[in-house]
Amino acid sequence: MPSKKSKAGRSQQSKKGLKQPALEIEELQDDSVSQLLGITITAINATKDRVPIDLAKGILGTIANILIIAQTVIKNKSDFQAIADKCETIRELLESATKDATEDNLRGPLGHALSQLNKSVNRINSDVASKKEQGFWKRLFAVTIDRDKITGWEKDLDRVLGLFNFEAIAGMTIDMKYVKKTLELMGNVPSINVPKYRPNKPPSRPAMLYGRDDLVAELTNLVVNGEHIALIGPGGIGKSSLAKAILNEPLITEKFADRRFFVTYDGLDPLTITFETFMTRFAGALGIEAAGADPVHQISTLLRSASALVVLDNAETFEEAIASSALREIPPAIADIANIPGVVLILTSRSRRNAPNVQWITKDIPPLDLSSAQTVFYQIYHRASRNDGGEEMKVLLKELNFHPLSINILANAAQQNAWSPATLLKRWNDRHSKVLDAGKGKLQSLSDTMQLSLSSLSMQDLGEDGRRVLAIIAFLPQGLNEDLASDLLPSLPQVDTICNVLCMQSLVYRQDNFIKVLAPIRHYVRDSLQAPDSTCLQDIRTFYYDTVQQCSSQRNNYADIIISDHLNIEHVVAVNLAHVPDGMEEAYDICWRFLWFLVLHQPRPATLTPAIFNIVENSSTWTLKARCLSTLARLYVILTQLAEAAQAYQAAEALYLTAGNLWNMGDCLITRADLLRCQGRFIQSQNLLEDLQHSDSWKALSEPMKARAWNFLDTARMYRFAASADELFVLLSEDPVWCLRSKMWHWRAKFYNGGDAVQVKMHLEDLFLQSTSVFDREIALEGLANVAFCEGRLSDAMDNLQTLVEMFEGQNLEVVLWYTVWKAVVASNQGDHALAREIIHKASEPFQFFALRNARAFLRRSYGSATIELIAGEYDVAESHFTATIEGCVLQGNLYFKAFNIRGLGEIAFARSNFALAAERFTETRSLCAEMGVPPRRLYGCAPFSTLPDKFKGWALFLEGQSPFANIM
């Protein structure tokens, strides 16, 4: 959005109308002459300090004062061009004429010439000072000197300068080239090598610079404070764009005005660049044209005259070449310029080989964030909006590591080829980095910008080993662990040195102790360079495999290595699973061991699932694949991804059965049946276990496994209310392991089926006192809490739940969260809605990460929050929670919680008198009950804390077919 200042400027311009071209040219000339005057003044003052003759010092001081007045007060500066040129000639003549001179030399022609020159410059100075004084009394900020007056001064100076021609006759050792210059000047021949200053306008701020405001502000403050900055990063990360943005910041333009210079070394060959090329490019960017003159001297002269900001762009071009003896002058020259007071340097480079003896503040330029990356992409790509792009486009941008150049190239390719989002995604999946070669040159082709880095002298010095290490770093998802580099790649003894060079070239970067590459570079390396060296891959595999095999259930050094390199290890395992030679069981063994490590030490979703399911099945792999699948299922259970766990267990069952391993088959089947029960799929759970009991495999199972199956079967029947409570959990009442817990569940089943609460409470309290294990005590206490809640003894229920929280605090986060949510529900039923919200909020804080990876924890917490808000009458908030929970239930295939939440939405619709919507919600709830095998009137029969208070009557009225649902049944 245009600033107020720019708007005001346009308004003022429109009022005044466009300036006449002649006036614009005159103003540009005045600006140019003003800069020239500054250069000449600086040079004159420097010469004054060197000349040995006092009279010459006085003359130089006078002409400096003339030029200062002209620069600061005189309005028609452009008319002083010739005077400035003559003053520069006077400076050069006096420097040469008085070199090695003494006061005795003033008695001859030299003294006469100096005396006449002194009188002439004093007259001019007097006239100029008089004009300045007149302007002061008239309160004018600038005055104009008549052009004829200035012409008269020029003629007077020409006359006096001609006297210096006699110095040669007088035997003075003056270089005759200065006399020649004098005569040329007197004849108006403009061949004197005076620096002609035509400043180049700095580049404008990039139009598409997003997500960099904070960084630009930070860097701008550093520049304003006089700090030299080195912007470092890989090609296409936006270094040059940042430098251009800084040049155009208000604070920068205010401080440096038109002394902002952008020197680019783009397009130069590091192999052929010379010091003269370097300095000529520098001088040209500063607007200096001086044929045959010393550019270093002229650059220094210009920069010393006032504060200046200089950007050295694409500095890697000369930084890579400074090893050459011909270019060793470049770093000292940069250091000398950096040491000029008021001069600030910004350097952009892919290399970290920045000029020494300069106090650089180095800034590694990061990629964009997601929001900025999307903004850049959709500013170019107009065939879809940010909302239309969906998650797939976000994933695609993430695959580019939010690399600015890659995003720009991809968006332009998609726009120019009229690709739809679907087509773009297909192109990317098929071709990857090849899509990023949309044209020629580093701004239109990722491969071109990569080749600039790969062809650098430093990379060439590394030979093939440099590319081998780069290929390995690109192969490993996390990059190369810097602490383990020599252990992982023993065949490359120079790996540390190679990594340093790669980092110096910005091909890789260091983060969290790993050597990494940006995603576009990774894709380019994988697509265009050689595949990872087989010897290196074998070294990595050997080290990682040994580490996994030596890891135990206890946390040790090997476990620490796996935790640090877990993504790399998983990738190596997946690659090896896809290319396992016959008879090589090691890959399968490492696979399940690694998964078991995740179960014990680092529960997280695994990317090995496709690789495991794709293992070729034959007699030699049945059991090996089944073991990988069953361990994968255990990991899914820990993550409460129950649908995925059930799928993996089912696949493992079939393989174990085929291999004749009935014990493991039974273990997988029984566990899967209980997972189905946890999802509310009670009919499937019951049928699965009953079929097992009637199969030939049942006889092969151990007694403990059969007891486990009976317990899960009775649990499914209890939730369905498919059997009398007297029949449930009776078979195992004498089992030494299941005895107490079976009795506890038996009495809880009686209570759920309408049994006497007093009797149930008495038996549970007695069994609680007999129990010694935490698990048994939990079953009894939870049952007592259920009884107290249903009887309206809310304080007792709260006490029981608090005891349960204390039992598991610090041990089982999910269980603590579960019971804390129930405490909040009790508080809400007590009417203290604020306390209920506080309880559930505080309980959730420590579990943010845990809840993200544990879907069941999210469902319980979200439904609890919805219930609390519903009871409090905050229907909008409750509706939001119910809806979010339903989405989670759909993802997890959880019918039980889905039914609770849809019923909750029905009650909200009922409370709002939207009976048609309420009927729709209740009908869906009833359908879910039928799918689960649960009587609709007993939906909450085994879940008292999920029950809604009696004041929410919509569900009951719907089931009874009463008004307003009488005509819907």
N, C-alpha and C positions, 0 to 999 in steps of 0.2 A: 504494500500500500504506500503511495507517495507520501513523503513527509509534509508537514505543514510548511516547512521552509521552502520545499520545492514548489508547492502549490502557490505560495506567496510570490515566489520568483516568476512563475508563469503568468500570474495575474498582473504583476508589475510590468512584465514585458509586453503583455497584450495592451496595456494602457499606453505605453510609450511608443509601441510599434516597433518594427524591426529596425535595427541599426543599419545605417548605410554601409555598404561594403568597404568604402574607403576608410571610414572611421574604425571599422573592425580591424582592418589591416594595420592602421596606425597604432591601435592598442596592442596588437600582437608584437609590433616592432618595438614599442616602448618596453614591453615585458622582456623581450630579448635583450635590448640594450641595458636594461636594469641588471640583468644577470651578468652581462659582459662587464659592466662597471664594477660589480662586486668582485669578479675574478681579477680584474686589473688592479683594483685597490689592494687586494690581498698580495698580489705579486709585487706591487710597488713598495708596500710596507716591509716585505721580506727583503727586497733589494736594499732598502734604506739602511737596514741593520748591517749589511755587508760592506757597503762602500766605505773607503777610508777617508774621504775628503768631506769636511763639514759642510762646505758650500753645496756639494752634491746632495748630501743628506737633507739640507734645507729645501732644495729644489724638489726633491722627491716628496717631502712632507707636504709642500704646497700643492703639487699636482694631485696628491691623494685627497687633500681637503677639497679641491675643486670637484673631483669626481664624487666625493661623498655628498656634497651639496646637490650636485646634479642628480644623484641617485635618490635622495630623500626629499628634495624640495621642488626641483624643477619639473614642470609638468610635461614639456615637450622633450622627453628624454631621447626620442629617436633622432632629433637634430644633433645630439651629442655623439653620434656614432664616430664621426671623423675625429673629434677631440679625443675620444677614448683611444682610438687607434694611434694618434700622435703621442699620447701620454705613454702608451706601451712602448713606442719607439724611443721616446726619451729615456724610459727606464733601461732599455737594453743598451742604448748608447752610453749612458752614464755608468752602467755596470762595467762595460768594456773599457771606456775611456779612462776611468779612474782606477782600474785594476793595477796594482803595484805602483800607483802614482803617489807623489808626496806634495807637500805644500809648495815646494820649489817649482813644480811644474805649472803652478798657477800664474807665473810671471809671463808666460808666453801665450801663444794662440789658444791653448786649452783654457787658460784662465779667462781670456777675453770672451770665448764662446760661452763659458759657464756663467760669466757675469751678465751677458746679454740675455741668456736663457732665464736667469733668475729674475731680471727685470720684467721680462715678458710674462712669465707665469705669475708674478706678483700682481701685475696689472689685471690679468684675467681673474685671479683669485679675488681681488678687490671688487671687481665688477660683479662677480657671481655672489659674493658675500653681501654686497649692497642690495641685490635683488632679493636675497633671502631676508634681509632686514626689512625691506619694504613689505614683503609678504607677512611678516610677523606683526607689524603695526596695523596692517589692514585686516588682520585676523584671517588671512588666507592660508589654507593648508598647502597650497602649491602655487607656484608662480611660473609665468612663461617668459622666456628670454627671446628677444627678437632674432629671427633667423639670420638677418644681415649682420647683427652684432656677433653671432657665433662664427659667421664666415670671416669676419675681420680678425677674430682670434686665430682662426686656422691659418690665415695668411701670415700673421705675425710670427706664429710658431714655425711656419715653413721658412721664413726669412732667417730666424735664429738657428734652426737646425742646419741650414746650409753652411753656417760658419764652421761646423765640425768637420767639413771636408778638408780644411786646411791643416788638421792635426797630422795628416800623413806627411805634409810638407815639413811640418815642425819636427819630424823624426819620432813621434810617439808611436808605440807599438800597439796600434789599434787594428783589429781585424777589419779589413776593407769591406766585408760583407755587410757590416752595419752602416758604412757610408753609402753603400749601394741601396740599402733599405731606405736611408734618409732621402736619397735622390728620387727613389721610386715614389716615396710618400709625397714629396714635394711636387712630383709630376702626376699625382693622383693615380698611380699604377697600383692596384690593390693586390700586390703579390707578397706582401709581408705575412709571415707565418703567425699571425695572431689567431688564437683559438676562436673559431666562429661558433658561438653557442646557440644551437637551435634545439631546445629541450623537447624530447619526445613526450607526448601525452601518455601517462600511465594507463594500462589496460583497465577497462571498466570492471565493476563487480560482476561476477558470473550470474547469469539470470537464474540458473537452477542450482542454488546452493541451499540445501535444506539440512536441518539437524546439526548445524555447525555454529549456531549463535553463541552458545556458551564458550566454545573453544575460541571463536574469533574474538570475543570480548576479553578472554584471558590473555590471548597473545597480543592483542592491541595494547592492553595495560603494560605488558612487558616492554613492548616497543616504545611506548610513550616514556617509560622509565629508563630508556637507554640501553636495554638488554639486546644482545645479539642472539638470534633464534635460528636453530637448525630444525627444519621440518623434515622428518624422516619417515619413509614408508615405501611399500611396494608400488610399482607402476599402477596408475589408475585409482589410487586411494584418495586423491583430491588435494595433494600438496600445493600444486600451482594455483588451484582455485582458492584455497585458503589464503595464499599470499596475495592474490589479486583482491580478495575481499578485505584483507587488512589494509591494503593501500587506499581503499576507498572509504574507510571508517571515518566518521566526522572528527574524532579526536586526532586521527592521523593527518587528515587534510588541513586541520587547523594548525597543527604543529609544523608540518613540513611543507604546506602549500604546494607549489608546483615543483618542489625538489623531492619528488617521489619517482624513483627510477626502477624499471623492470628490465633486468639484463637476462636474456634467455640464451642458454647454450644448447638448446634443442637442435637436433639435426646435424651436429658436428660429430665427426668420427674420432673417438678417443685415440685411435692409432695414428692419426695424422695431425691432430691439433698441436699448435705451437704456442709459445708464450706470446708471440706477436698476435696470433689469432685471438687468444684469450683477451688481451688488452684492447685490441681493436674492437671486438664485440662489446666490451665494457664501455669504451669511449663512445662508440656509436649510440649505445642506449642512453648515454648521458647527453647526447646531442652535440658532441665535440667533433668537429671536422678539422683536422690539422695535418695537411700533407707534409710529410717529412719531419714532423715534430715528434717530441718524446711524449707518447700518450700517458705514461705513468705520471710524469710531471704535470701534464695538463689536467688529468683526473684529480690528482691531489690538490692542485690549485683551485679547481672548481669546488671540490667538496669542502675545502677549508673555509670558503667564503660564507657559509651559513649551514644550518642543520640540514641533514639529508637522510633519506631512507632509501636504501638500495636493496633490491631483491636479486639474488643470484639464483636463477631458476635452472633446474636440470643440472645441478652442480656435479652429479656423478660423472658427467662427460669428462671434465678435467680432473676430478678427484681420482678417477681410475687411471689417468695417464701420468700422474705426478711421480710415479716411480721412474719415469724416463728422465735422464739427466738434463734433457733440454727443457723440461717443465718444472724443475725444482724451484724455479723462481716464483711460481704461482702462489704457493702457500705464504711465503714471506710478503708478497705483494698484497694478498688479502689481509694478512695481519696488520700491515702498515696502514691500509685503508681503514680497518676496523679501529685502529688506535687514533684516528683523526677525531678531535673533539667534535661532538654533535653529529657524528655519522653513526647510523645504526644499520646493521646488515640482517637480512633475512635470507636464509639459504634453504633451498628445497633439493632433496637428494634421495636417491634409493640407497646410497652408500653412507656408511658411518665413518668413512675415511675423511672426515672434515678437517679443514685447515687447522693446524696446531697453533698455539700461542694466541688463540682467540677464545674468550670466555663464552662459549656457546651455551645457551640453554636448549638442550635437545628435547624435542617433543615428537614422540611416536604418534602418528596420526591413526586413530582407530577407524574401523568401518562405521557405517551409519547404524542407527537403531531401526527397528522394524517400521515404526510410523514414518520416519523420514524416507526410508527406502521405498515404502508404498507411495508416498507423495511424489518422489522422483519418477517412479515407474508410471504412475497414472497421469502425470503431467505430459508424458510423451505418448503413452499408449491410450488411445481414446475409444477403443472398441469394447471396453468394459469399464465399469466404475469400480471403486474400491470395494463396495458392497457386493457387486456381481462377481468379483474375482474369487471370493470365498477363501477357505482355508488352504486350498491347493496352491493358490498364488502366494500366500504367506510362506508356505513350505518351500516353494521355488525360490523366493527371495532369500530365505534362510539358507538354502543350498548354495547361494552365491555369497554367503557370509556378509550380505548387505554391502558388497563391494561396489562403490559408486560407478566406476567405468563399466563393469560387467552389467550392472542394472541398466545403464544408459544404452549400451550396445544391444542388449536383449530387448528392451522396450522399443527401440528404433527398428530392429529387425521384425518384431511382431507387428508394429504399426505399418511399416512399408510393405510387408507381405500380406497384410490384411488377415493375419492369423486370429482365430478366435482363441479364447483362453484354453479351450480343450486342445486345439491344434498346437498352441504354443507349448503346453505341457507335454504333448506327445513328441514334438520336435526335441524338447530338452531331454526327455527320457531316452530318446533314440540316439541323440548326437552329443549331448552334454556340451563340452567346451567348443565343439565345432560350430555351434549356433552363435558363439561369440566372435566369430570371424566374419563380420558383416562387410568389411571393406579393407582398404589398405591404410597403413599407418597406425601408430600406437593409440590413436584416439578412436579408431574404428575396428581394431582387431586385437583380441586378447593375445593371440599368438605373436603378433608383432611386438607388443609391449613386453611379452615374456622373453622374446629373443634378444631384446636389448639388454636384459639382465643376464641371460645365459651366455651371451657372447662377450661379456665384460672381461677385461684382462685378468681380474682376480679369479673368475670362474675358469678361464682357460688355463691358468696356472695350476688349478686343482686336477686337471685331466678328467678321466672317466670316473674317478672316485667321487668327485663332487656331485656328478649326476646320479651315481649309485646311492649316495646318502640321501640326496633330495628325493629319489624315487621311494626309498624306504620310509622317509618321513611322511610322504604323501600317502603311502600304503596304510600306515597306522592311523586309526581315527583320532587318537589323542596326540599323535606326534611321538617323538622320541624322548623317553625319559632321560634327562640329562645326567642324572646320577648313575643310571644303569647303562649308559651308551656303550662303554667299553665292554661290559658284560654281554650286552645284546649283540654287539657287532665285533667280536674278537678278530675277525678277518680284516678289519679296517682299523689298524692301530692309530691312524691319524684322525679318527672320527671327531674328536673334540676340536681339533684345528679346523677341520672341514666345516663343522657346525658354526664356528666363529665366523668364517668367511661367508657362509650362506646368510648368516644373520646380518653381517655387515652390508651385504648386498640387498637386504630387505626381501630376500626370497623366502625366508622363514623368520619367525619371531619367537621370543621366549615368553612363556606364560605358565605360572604355577609349576615351575621346574621342568616344563616340557618344551621341546623344540617343535613348533607347529608351523603349518602353512595355512594361508587363507584358502577357502574352498575353491575359488576360481583357479588358483595356482594348482591346487590338488587335482582338479579335474583336467587341467591342461597337462600336467605331468603324467597322469594316468592315461590320457588319451593320445598324447603326442610323443612322449619320451619312451625309452625302453622300459620293459617290465622290470619289477624289482629283481635284483640279482638272486639266483637260486641259492648261492652259498650264504648270502646274507639272510634270506628267508629261513634257511635251515638253522642258522645260528640263533635267530630269534625264537623259532619254534622249540629248539632244544632248551633254551633258558626258561621260557615260559612253562613248558611242560614239566620240567624238573621242579619248578616253583610250586605248581599246582599239586603235584604228587606228594611233595613234602609238607604241604599245609595240613593242619589237623583241625579238630573242632575247637581247640583253644587258640586264642589270638597270639600269633608269634610273628617273627620277622617275615616269614613267607606270606603270611596273611596280609601283612602291611604292603608287601609288593603287589599282591593281587588287588588289594583295594586301590592302590595308586594307579595301576595299569589295567584295571578291569575291562575297559572297553577295547583296548588293544588285544588283550588275551582272548576276549570273546570273538573278535574279528578273525584272529589267527585260527581259533577252533572252527569257526564257521567255514573259512576257506578250506581248511584241511578236511572237514566233513564232506565237502563237495568233491574232493579229489583223493579219496582214500584208496590206496592200492589194495588188492586182494590180500587177505591174511594180516592186515595191519589193524589190530584191535586197539592200539594205543590211542588213536584219535577219539574213539567212542568212550574209552575209559576216562580220558581227560575231559570230555564233554560233560559226563554226569558228575564227575568230581567238581568241576568248575561250578555247575549249577547248584550242587550241594553246598559249596562255599557261599554262594549268594544266599541260599536259604539260611545259613547259620550266621553270616557276618554282614551281608550287604543286600538285603532284600530290595530288589528293583526289577522292573520289567526287563525281560531278556529279548534280544534280537535273534537268538538262536532258533526260535520256533520253526521258521520255514526250513532251515537247514536240517533240523532233526526230523521233521515230517518227510523231507525229501530223501532221507537215507534209503538206499536201495534195499529191498527186503529179500533175503534168501536165508537158507538154513544157518548160515554163519553169522547173520546179523539180527535174527529175530529177537534173541534175548538182549543183545547189546542195544538195539534200538529201543526195545521196551524199557530198559533201565533208564535210558536218557529221557524217554517220554514220562515215565513215572516220577523222575526227579524234577522234571520241568513242571509237572502237575503239582508237586509239593510247593514249588516256588509260587505258582499261581494261587495256591491256597493261602499262603502267607500274605500275599497281596490282596486276598479276597476277590480275586478275579475268578469267581466260581464257575462261570460258564466255560472259560478257557481251560480251567483245571479239569472239569468233567470231560471235556473233549480229549484232553491228553490222556487221562486215565482210561477212557474207553478205548483209545488206540492201543495203549499198553496192554490192556486186558486181552485184546484179540491176539496180539503177538505172543504173550505169555501162554495163552491157551494153545496156539499153534505149536509153540515150542514144547508143550507138555509140562510147563511150570505152573501147576495148579495153585500152589501156595501164593505166589506173587499175583496170579490172576485174581484169586479171591480177595487179596488185600486191596487191589485196585478197585474191584467191583464194589466191595463194601464201603470203601471211602467215597466212591462216586455216588453211591446211594444216599449217603448222608449229606453230600453236597447238594443233591437234588432236594433233599428235605430243607436245607437252609435257604434254598431259593423259593420255597413254597410249593414245590412240585411233589406233593405228598403222595399222589397216586403213583407216579413213576417210581418214586423211592420204594414204596411198599411193594409194587409189582416186581421190581428188580430183585429185592431181597427174598421175596417168596419164591420166585423162579429159581434163585440160587439154591434155596433149601430143598427144592424138588429135583435138582439136577444131580448127575453123577459126580460132579465136582465137589458137592457138599461133603461127601464122605472123606475126601482127601484133605479137608481143612482141619487145622488144629482146634482143640477145644477153646482156647482163648479167642481165636478168630471167630468161631461160631458164637461165642458169648457176645462178642462185639456186634455181630450181625443181628442177633436177637434184640439187643438193646436199641439199635438203630431202627429195627422194624417196629418195635413197640412205640418208639418215639413218633414215627410217621403215623401209626394208627391212632395215637393219642391226639395229634393235631387234627386228624380227620374225624375224630369222634366215631371211628368205625368199629369200635369194640367196647365192651363193658369195661369200666375202670377196674373191676375186680379181676379181669383177665390180664391186665397190663402189668408188666415188670414183675411178674410172679415167678416165671421160670428160673430166673437167676438169683432168687432171694437167698439161696443156700450156697451160691458160688462164692468162694473165698475172696475173689477180687471184686466182684460186682455186687456183693451182698448189700452193703449199706446204701450205696447209691441207687440200687434197684428199689429198695424199700422207700427211699426218699421220693423217687420218681413215681412210685406207686401211689403214695399219699398225695402228691401234687396232682396226679391224674384224677384221683378221686375228687379233689377240690374243684378242678376244672370242669368235672362232670356234675357239679352241684352237691358234692359231699358236705358233711357237717364241718363248718369252719373251725369250731372249737376242738373237735376231735383231730382234725388235720394239724392244727397248731400244736397240740399236745405231742403228737407223734413226731413231728418235725423237730420240735425242741429236744425231745429225747434222743433222736438220731443225731442231732447236732452235737450233743454232749458225748456221744459215742465215737464220733468221727475224729480221725487224727490227720488226715490229708487235707490240704487246702482245697483241693478240688471237691471233696465230699462236703466240707463245711460250706463251700460256696453254694452248692445245690440246696442245702437245707436253709441257709440264710435267705437265699433268693426266694424260696418258697414261702418263708415266713413273711418276707416283705410283700409278696403278692397277696397273701391272706390279709395282712393288716391294711393294705391299700383298698382292697375290695370291701372290707368291713367298715371303712371310713376312719380307721385309726391311723390318721396321716402322720402324726408325730412318731408313732412306733415304726411306720414304714420308713420314715426319714432316718430314724436311728439305725435300722437294719441296713439301709443302703449306705450310710456313712461307714458302718463297720466293714462292709464289703469293699468300699473305696480304700480304706486304710489297709485291708488285707493285701491288696494288689498294687498299692501305690509304689512307684519305683520299679515295678516288675513287669506289669502288663498294661501298656498304655491303652490298648483297645478296651479292655475290661473296665478300667478306671473311667474312661470316657462314657461307656455304656451306662454304668451305675450313676454317674454324675448327671447324665441327661435325665435319668429317671427321677433323681432328686429334684431337678428343675421342674419336672412334670408335677411332682407332689406339691412343691411350693406354689405352682400355678393353681392347682386344685384347692389350695388353702386360701386363694385369693390374693396372694402376694406376687403379682405379675412382675414387678420390678426386680424382686429377689430372684425369681425364676430366670429372667433374662440375664441377670448378673452371674448366676451360677453357671449357666450354659456358655456364656461368653468367656468367663475365666477358665472354665474347663477346656474350652477349645483352643485357647492361646498356645499352650505347650505342644499341641498336636497338629499344628498347621502342616508341617511336612508329612507327618504320619497320616493325617487325614487325606492328603493329596494322593498318596500311594495306596490307601486302604479304603476301598469303595464302601465296604460295609460300615465303617466308622462314619463316613459321610452320610450314608442313608439314615443312620440312627440319629445323628446330631441334627440333620436337616428336618427330619420328621418331628423330632422333639421340639425344635424351634417353631415349626408350623402349628403344632398342637398348642403351645403356649400362647402364640398370637391369636389363634382361633378362640381360645377360652377368654382372652383379654378383649375380644371384640375387634381386634385389628385385622379386619378381613383382607384388606389389600396386601398387607405384609404376609399374612398366613397363606394367601393364595400364591404369592411368589415362592414361598418355601415349599409348598405342596408341589408346585409345578417343577421346581428344580429337582426335588426328590424323585418325582416320576421319571424325569429324564435319566437320572442315575439308575433307576430300577430297570428301565428299558435296556440300557447298556449292559447291565449285569444279569438280565433275564430273571429278576427277582419279582415273582408274582405276589408274594405275601405283602411286602411293603408297598407295592404298587396299588394293591387293593385298599390298604389303609388310606393312602394319599388321595386316590380318586374319590373315595367316600368322603374325605375331608373337603374336597372341592364341591361335592354335591351338597354338603351342609352349608357351605358359603352361598351357593346359588339359592338354596332353600331360604336362607336368612334374608337374601335380597329379593325374595319373592319371584325369582326366576325359576318357576316350577318345571318348565319344559327342560331347561338345562340341568336342573337337579335330577329329573327323571333320567336324563341321558347318562349322567354320572353314576347314578345308582344302578342303572341297567348294566353298565360296564363293570361295576363292582361285583354284581351278582354273577356275571359271566366268568369273572376271574375266580370266584368261589367255586363255580362248577368245574373249572379247569384244575383247580387245586384239589378238589374233592372235599371241600370244607362246607358244612351247612352255613348258609348266609347268616342265620341268626346266631351262629357260634363263631363268627369271624374272629372275634377277639378272645375266644374262650381260653386260649393258652397264652395270651399276651395282655394281661390286665393293665400294664402301664401304657399300652398303646390305645387303650379304650378312650373314647370321647365321653365327656360327661353326659348325663341323661337329658340335659336341657337341649341337646342337639337331637331332635326327634325326627328329622327328615328320613333317615335310613329306616327307622322302625316303621314309620307311617307308610313308606314305600313298600316294605316287605309285607305289611298287613293289608295293603291295597286300600288304605283310607285316604280321605281327602287331604291334599289335592291330587292324589295319585289313583283315585278310585277307578278311573276309566283307562288307566295305562296298563294294569296287570293283564 
